[in-house]
Amino acid sequence: MINREIIRIKIVQLTYAYYQNGSKNIDTAEKELFFSLSKAYDLYNFLLALMVAVTKESQRRLEIAKAKARREGKAEPGSKFALNRFALQLEGNKQLQEFMETQKMTWADHPEFVGKLFEQIEQSQIYKEYMDSKDDDYNTDRELWRRIYRTLIQENEELEQLLEEISLYWNDDKDVVDTFVLKTIKRFEEKNGVKQELLPEYDSEEEKDYARKLFRATVLNADEYQRYMSEASRNWDFSRLAYMDVVIMQIAIAELLTFPSIPVSVTINEFVELAKYYSTPRSPGYINGMLDAIARHLSKTNRLLKPIEPKTT
C-alpha cells in the first residue's frame, strides 16, 4: 500500500524536521521515517474499521427500533443496511480483525462521531435510494459503501480533525490513504469471505529500499546537492528562498541522481506538486523552473546519466 507518493511526503516532512531539531542523528531519523510510514498503514486499517463501526452502530439502533416497534404493534424497520453483505464481510475479515487487536485505538472510543456519521448516511440520498431499491445482491451492497465513502467519508472535515487529534502522523496522510481504501472496496469479492486479502503494508522490498536510499542520499549529500543548485543558477540566494523550497529541491536532486529508472519529468512533477502543498504560493513555479535547469546542468556535466524528456507541467 505504501507507495512513492506517501514516501516522498514523509521524506519532505522528516528532512525538514531533521534540520530543524538540531540533533542530526541519521539513524534515529531513518527509524522515525519508517515509523511514520507504518502509521500511514495504521490509518488505512483504521478507516476500513470505521465502516465496520458504522455498521455495528446501525445494528445496535436497529435492535432498539425493532423492540420499540414490537411493543407498539407496528411493522419492524428494514434491516437491509445493517445486514449489508459487503459490510458484514469486512466486519469478519481476518486480517482487519488481527490488525485491530494489536491496536490500542478503536472506534468504540469515539461513539459520538460514529453515531453522527451513521445519521448523516441515513439522511443521505444514497441511503434512501439503496433502501428503496429492489436490487438486493452483493455488488449493490459493495457499491453502496463505495459511494458512501466517496461522498461522506473522503470529504469529511470533522473526520479529518478527529484523525489529527488521534495521531499527529496522520495530518497529511488521509488524501492518499483514501484512494487505497476505495481500491480495497473495489477489490472485495463475495466468494473470498473472511479471507479476502487487504492491501499489504508494502508491495515489495523495493519500496522500502527506495525510502531508505532517498532519505540517506538527501541527507548525506546535502552540501553537494546545494552546490549543484548554485551551479545551475548564478543568481542563487539561499537567504531569499523559503527553507522548504531548498529541502524539496534537495530531495528531488537526490531522486534524480539515485534512481536511474525514474524519469526526470516524473521527479520534477512530483516535487512541484509537493511544493504546492508545503511551501509558498510562488514556490511551485520557481521549483519547476529550477529543477529543470538543475537537471539540464547535471546532464551537460555528465552527472545525470538519463535522458531529459519534455516537461509536462
LINVEN-V831420 format. One record per residue. N is the residue number from 0. RES is the residue in one small letter. SS is DSSP state (a for helix, b for strand, c for the rest). PHI is phi in radians with two decimals (* if undefined). PSI is psi in radians with two decimals (none if undefined). Layout:
N;RES;SS;PHI;PSI
N;RES;SS;PHI;PSI
This chain:
0;m;c;*;-0.75
1;i;c;-1.18;2.01
2;n;c;-1.96;-3.06
3;r;a;-1.24;-0.44
4;e;a;-1.11;-0.84
5;i;a;-1.12;-0.74
6;i;a;-1.07;-0.77
7;r;a;-1.06;-0.75
8;i;a;-1.01;-0.85
9;k;a;-1.14;-0.65
10;i;a;-1.23;-0.62
11;v;a;-1.04;-0.83
12;q;a;-1.11;-0.81
13;l;a;-1.26;-0.61
14;t;a;-1.18;-0.75
15;y;a;-1.03;-0.82
16;a;a;-1.15;-0.61
17;y;a;-1.02;-0.72
18;y;a;-1.43;-0.42
19;q;a;-1.44;-0.58
20;n;a;-1.43;-0.24
21;g;c;1.49;-0.33
22;s;c;-1.30;-0.71
23;k;c;0.94;0.79
24;n;c;-1.70;1.88
25;i;a;-1.19;-0.57
26;d;a;-1.17;-0.73
27;t;a;-1.12;-0.73
28;a;a;-1.13;-0.66
29;e;a;-1.15;-0.70
30;k;a;-1.07;-0.70
31;e;a;-1.12;-0.65
32;l;a;-1.04;-0.85
33;f;a;-1.26;-0.54
34;f;a;-1.14;-0.74
35;s;a;-1.08;-0.70
36;l;a;-1.15;-0.67
37;s;a;-1.13;-0.53
38;k;a;-1.19;-0.50
39;a;a;-1.12;-0.65
40;y;a;-1.23;-0.61
41;d;a;-1.02;-0.76
42;l;a;-1.09;-0.72
43;y;a;-0.95;-0.87
44;n;a;-1.17;-0.65
45;f;a;-1.14;-0.65
46;l;a;-1.27;-0.60
47;l;a;-1.10;-0.72
48;a;a;-1.15;-0.42
49;l;a;-1.09;-0.71
50;m;a;-1.12;-0.63
51;v;a;-1.15;-0.75
52;a;a;-1.09;-0.72
53;v;a;-1.14;-0.70
54;t;a;-1.10;-0.75
55;k;a;-1.12;-0.65
56;e;a;-1.13;-0.69
57;s;a;-1.14;-0.65
58;q;a;-1.16;-0.70
59;r;a;-1.10;-0.81
60;r;a;-1.21;-0.57
61;l;a;-1.11;-0.75
62;e;a;-1.10;-0.67
63;i;a;-1.14;-0.78
64;a;a;-1.14;-0.66
65;k;a;-1.14;-0.76
66;a;a;-1.09;-0.71
67;k;a;-1.14;-0.74
68;a;a;-1.10;-0.70
69;r;a;-1.15;-0.71
70;r;a;-1.10;-0.64
71;e;a;-1.62;0.02
72;g;c;1.20;0.51
73;k;c;-1.84;2.93
74;a;c;-1.20;2.43
75;e;c;-1.30;2.55
76;p;c;-1.20;2.75
77;g;c;-1.19;2.60
78;s;c;-1.97;0.29
79;k;c;-1.02;-0.81
80;f;c;-1.22;-0.76
81;a;c;-1.13;-0.46
82;l;c;-1.88;0.40
83;n;c;-0.91;2.20
84;r;a;-1.09;-0.75
85;f;a;-1.09;-0.81
86;a;a;-1.10;-0.69
87;l;a;-1.19;-0.64
88;q;a;-1.12;-0.73
89;l;a;-1.14;-0.70
90;e;a;-1.04;-0.65
91;g;c;-1.58;0.01
92;n;c;-1.03;2.17
93;k;a;-1.10;-0.76
94;q;a;-1.11;-0.76
95;l;a;-1.16;-0.73
96;q;a;-1.07;-0.80
97;e;a;-1.12;-0.67
98;f;a;-1.16;-0.84
99;m;a;-1.15;-0.46
100;e;a;-1.17;-0.39
101;t;c;-1.55;-0.09
102;q;c;-1.80;2.49
103;k;c;-1.36;-0.53
104;m;c;-1.39;2.54
105;t;c;-2.68;2.65
106;w;a;-1.22;-0.25
107;a;a;-1.13;-0.33
108;d;a;-1.40;-0.12
109;h;a;-2.31;1.00
110;p;a;-1.11;-0.57
111;e;a;-1.13;-0.77
112;f;a;-1.14;-0.79
113;v;a;-1.06;-0.75
114;g;a;-1.12;-0.71
115;k;a;-1.16;-0.69
116;l;a;-1.12;-0.73
117;f;a;-1.05;-0.73
118;e;a;-1.12;-0.67
119;q;a;-1.11;-0.70
120;i;a;-1.11;-0.81
121;e;a;-1.09;-0.51
122;q;c;-1.58;-0.08
123;s;c;-1.40;2.72
124;q;a;-1.15;-0.57
125;i;a;-1.04;-0.80
126;y;a;-1.13;-0.79
127;k;a;-1.08;-0.75
128;e;a;-1.11;-0.68
129;y;a;-1.14;-0.83
130;m;a;-1.16;-0.55
131;d;a;-1.46;-0.34
132;s;c;-1.24;2.53
133;k;c;-1.43;-0.22
134;d;c;-1.17;2.21
135;d;c;-2.48;1.36
136;d;c;-2.59;3.02
137;y;a;-1.07;-0.80
138;n;a;-1.07;-0.68
139;t;a;-1.13;-0.72
140;d;a;-1.13;-0.74
141;r;a;-1.17;-0.72
142;e;a;-1.11;-0.60
143;l;a;-1.00;-0.84
144;w;a;-1.23;-0.54
145;r;a;-1.10;-0.75
146;r;a;-1.21;-0.70
147;i;a;-1.06;-0.78
148;y;a;-1.10;-0.79
149;r;a;-1.14;-0.62
150;t;a;-1.68;-0.55
151;l;a;-2.06;-0.21
152;i;a;-2.01;-0.76
153;q;c;-1.09;-0.74
154;e;c;-1.93;1.37
155;n;c;-2.41;1.74
156;e;a;-1.11;-0.65
157;e;a;-1.12;-0.69
158;l;a;-1.13;-0.76
159;e;a;-1.07;-0.71
160;q;a;-1.13;-0.72
161;l;a;-1.13;-0.74
162;l;a;-1.12;-0.66
163;e;a;-1.13;-0.61
164;e;a;-1.22;-0.62
165;i;a;-1.24;-0.75
166;s;c;-2.59;2.18
167;l;a;-1.13;-0.40
168;y;a;-1.22;-0.29
169;w;a;-1.63;0.05
170;n;c;-0.92;-0.72
171;d;c;-2.03;0.22
172;d;c;-1.62;-0.47
173;k;a;-1.07;-0.73
174;d;a;-0.99;-0.75
175;v;a;-1.28;-0.77
176;v;a;-1.12;-0.60
177;d;a;-0.93;-0.70
178;t;a;-1.12;-0.57
179;f;a;-1.34;-0.58
180;v;a;-1.12;-0.78
181;l;a;-1.12;-0.66
182;k;a;-1.10;-0.69
183;t;a;-1.14;-0.78
184;i;a;-0.98;-0.79
185;k;a;-1.12;-0.56
186;r;a;-1.38;-0.31
187;f;c;-1.11;2.41
188;e;c;-2.27;2.41
189;e;a;-1.03;-0.67
190;k;a;-1.12;-0.37
191;n;a;-1.39;-0.29
192;g;a;0.93;-2.43
193;v;a;-1.30;-0.16
194;k;a;-1.63;0.12
195;q;c;-0.92;2.25
196;e;c;-1.40;2.35
197;l;c;-1.53;3.01
198;l;c;-1.20;2.42
199;p;c;-1.26;2.83
200;e;c;-1.07;-0.79
201;y;c;-2.21;2.42
202;d;c;-1.19;-0.56
203;s;c;-2.84;2.93
204;e;a;-1.13;-0.36
205;e;a;-1.03;-0.67
206;e;a;-1.20;-0.66
207;k;a;-1.09;-0.76
208;d;a;-1.09;-0.70
209;y;a;-1.03;-0.82
210;a;a;-1.08;-0.82
211;r;a;-1.13;-0.83
212;k;a;-1.16;-0.71
213;l;a;-1.14;-0.78
214;f;a;-1.14;-0.80
215;r;a;-1.16;-0.72
216;a;a;-1.09;-0.70
217;t;a;-1.04;-0.81
218;v;a;-1.39;-0.79
219;l;a;-1.24;-0.45
220;n;c;-1.92;0.40
221;a;a;-0.96;-0.84
222;d;a;-1.10;-0.72
223;e;a;-1.11;-0.77
224;y;a;-1.17;-0.66
225;q;a;-1.21;-0.51
226;r;a;-1.18;-0.67
227;y;a;-1.08;-0.66
228;m;a;-1.06;-0.78
229;s;a;-1.15;-0.71
230;e;a;-1.12;-0.58
231;a;a;-1.36;-0.28
232;s;c;-2.54;1.87
233;r;c;-1.14;-0.41
234;n;c;-1.65;0.26
235;w;c;-1.08;2.30
236;d;c;-2.40;1.75
237;f;a;-1.05;-0.52
238;s;a;-1.16;-0.38
239;r;a;-1.65;-0.06
240;l;c;-1.66;2.60
241;a;c;-1.12;2.35
242;y;a;-1.04;-0.61
243;m;a;-1.08;-0.56
244;d;a;-1.08;-0.74
245;v;a;-1.10;-0.77
246;v;a;-1.06;-0.84
247;i;a;-1.06;-0.78
248;m;a;-1.20;-0.60
249;q;a;-1.08;-0.77
250;i;a;-1.17;-0.70
251;a;a;-1.07;-0.73
252;i;a;-1.11;-0.70
253;a;a;-1.02;-0.74
254;e;a;-1.19;-0.72
255;l;a;-0.99;-0.73
256;l;a;-1.59;-0.36
257;t;a;-1.69;-0.43
258;f;c;-2.15;1.60
259;p;c;-1.10;-0.39
260;s;c;-1.45;-0.22
261;i;c;-1.56;2.07
262;p;c;-1.03;2.57
263;v;a;-1.00;-0.77
264;s;a;-1.10;-0.61
265;v;a;-1.14;-0.83
266;t;a;-1.03;-0.85
267;i;a;-1.06;-0.82
268;n;a;-1.08;-0.73
269;e;a;-1.12;-0.73
270;f;a;-1.39;-0.43
271;v;a;-1.14;-0.71
272;e;a;-1.09;-0.69
273;l;a;-1.15;-0.61
274;a;a;-1.11;-0.60
275;k;a;-1.06;-0.57
276;y;a;-1.59;-0.63
277;y;a;-1.84;-0.28
278;s;c;-2.11;-2.75
279;t;c;-1.41;2.86
280;p;c;-1.02;-0.54
281;r;c;-1.47;-0.25
282;s;a;-1.09;-0.78
283;p;a;-0.98;-0.81
284;g;a;-1.14;-0.69
285;y;a;-1.17;-0.80
286;i;a;-1.15;-0.65
287;n;a;-1.03;-0.85
288;g;a;-1.16;-0.73
289;m;a;-1.18;-0.75
290;l;a;-1.14;-0.64
291;d;a;-1.11;-0.77
292;a;a;-1.12;-0.71
293;i;a;-1.13;-0.78
294;a;a;-1.06;-0.75
295;r;a;-1.18;-0.65
296;h;a;-1.14;-0.77
297;l;a;-1.15;-0.61
298;s;a;-1.19;-0.76
299;k;a;-1.12;-0.56
300;t;c;-1.66;0.24
301;n;c;1.10;0.46
302;r;c;-1.73;-0.32
303;l;c;-1.94;1.91
304;l;c;-1.81;0.90
305;k;c;-2.63;2.70
306;p;c;-1.20;2.67
307;i;c;-1.81;2.00
308;e;c;-1.44;2.86
309;p;c;-1.06;2.48
310;k;c;-1.15;2.49
311;t;c;-1.92;0.01
312;t;c;-1.87;none
